[in-house]
Amino acid sequence: MRDNILLEDAMQEYIHYINVIDQKALATIKSYKTELQSYISYMLNEQAIKYVDELFFEHIQAYLSYMDSIKEASSINHALVVIKSFHKYICEYHPNMHNPAIYIKNKKEGRRLPKLISNTDLDVILAYEE
C-alpha cells in the first residue's frame, strides 16, 4: 500500500527538512519554496493531481515543457534540481513512494563565448593602420 500524501503537505514537510535538518541558507529555502509552489500549483491546476503518488514522469515532463515557453534554460535547470531533490526526499522518508523525477535530465544550456576583448579595443585594433 502506498502513502497518500497531499502535494502541499509533502512540500511543507520537505521545506521543514531543508530548514531544520539540512540547514540550508534562508535564501535557498525561499527559492526552493517558491519553485515548489509553482510546481505544485501547476500539478493541481493543470494536471488535476493532488497526491504525490499520482504524479509520474510524464507530468514532470509536461511541467518542464510548460516552463520551456516562459523561462530560460538555467531557470528550468534550477527548478529541476529542486524537483529532483523534493522527490528524492519523499522517497527516502516515505519508502513506499516512487520517484517520478529519477530519469529526468537537465536541459542543455547554450554556452556563451568568453569575452576576451572589448568592442572598443577591437575597433581600435581594426582601425590601426601601419
Secondary structure, DSSP 4 states (H G I P E B T S, - for coil): -----BHHHHHHHHHHIIIIIS---HHHHHHHHHHHHHHHHHHHHHS---BGGG--HHHHHHHHHHHHTTS-HHHHHHHHHHHHHHHHHHHHHSTTS--TTTT--PPPPPPPPP--S-HHHHHHHHH---
